[in-house]
Amino acid sequence: MPQRTRRRSADHPRQPCWEIYYGDVHAGMIAERTGNPRDTEQWEWRCGFYPGSRPGECQHGKSASFDEARRDFEAAWRVFLSKRTEADFQACRDKRDWTALVESRREAAVAKTESADDVPVRRDVRQSRS
């Protein structure tokens, strides 16, 4: 059985935010909420992944503390995991890998276009034609 791990999010360096992985699959997160009044729940959690699950199976919620958010996530994860097969995890991995491939090709195409000095990158279509 894969190990579940928690890592600080590189996407949110100034906010307490942990991404939760089950093996190599991003299974959820626990984060401090921002921009909320202090008398509301200060933490949120999300549990699940797609593809690999059906609508309504991924859960989320708000909690007063990190420890409470962690307990709520753990309870939701037990339910979510009990309904998963290896094919569900593989569907999530396949989508992750496909998205990374498409993004890398897009970045390569943009870099190639930007490096061509004699080819304009973008023509302003608002210019009047004279």
N, C-alpha and C positions, 0 to 999 in steps of 0.2 A: 504494500500500500504506500503511495507517495506521501511524503511529509508535507504538512502545511506550514508555510513560513509567512512572516510579515516583514515588509521592507518599507523604509521611508520612501515616499513618492518623489521622484526627480522632477515631476511636473509641477509640484507645489512646494518649492523649497522654503517658503516663508510661513507656511501653514502646517500645523501638525496633521499629517495625512499618511496613513499606512496602506499600502496595497497588499492584499492577501493572496498568496499563491498556493495552489494545491499541485505539487510537483512543478511542472512548467506552465500550468494554466492559471491565468489571472481569475481568481474566484470571487473577489470582492474587495471592499475597502472600508476603512474606518477613518473618519476625518472630523476635525473640529469645524463647526459651521462658522461662517464669517458673515458679518453684516447683520447679525440678529441682536435684538435686545437681550440684555444679560438675564432677564427673568424667563427666558425660553430655554428649551433643551439646547445645549451647546455642542452636542456631538451627533453625527449621523453615520449610518452604516448601510452598506449594500452587499447583498449576498446573491451570487449566481453568475452565470455567463450565458451568452448567446452568440452563435448558434450552439446547440447542444441541449437546449431546454425549450419548453413550450411557453406560450404567453401566460403570464401570471405565476410562473414558478419562481422567478427571481423575486427576492424580497428586499425591502429596505425599511428603515425606520430612524427615529430620532431618540436620543438618550441624554440624560442629564450629565453623565460622566463617561470617561473613557472606559472604565471597568464595566459599567452597565452596558455600553455599546458593544463591548467585547462579548459579554454574556449573551446579549440578544443576537449577535452575529453567530455565536457558537450554536445556539438553539436552532436558528434558521438554517445553518450549514448542515446540521445533522439531518434535517428533513430533506433538504435539497440533495445532499449526497446519497441518501437512501434511494432516490429515484433515478440516479445516473448509471449509465453503462459506459464501458470503455469507448463505444462508438460515439457517445455524446462528447467525451473529452477529445476524441480525435477530430470531430467536427469543429470544435473550438480551435484546436491547433491548426487545422487546415485553413480556416478563415484568417487566423493570425498570420500564418505564413504567406497566404495569398495577398493580404493587405500590405505586408512588408515588401513583397516583390513588386507590386504595382507602385507603391510609393518610391521605391528605389529607382525604378524605371522612369517615373515622372521627374524625380530630381535630376537624373542623368540627362534627360531631354532638355530640361530647363538650363542646366549648366552648359550643355552643348550649344544651345541657342544663344545664351549670354556671352559665350566665348567667341562667337563669330563676329569679328569687328566690322566686316563689310555688310552684314545683314542686320537691318533694324529689328530690334526685339519686339517693338509694338508700334503700330501706326495709330496716331490719334485720329479717330473717325470723326471727331467734331470739327476738324479743320475744313474750312470751305474750299471747295474745288474751284479753281479759277482757270 
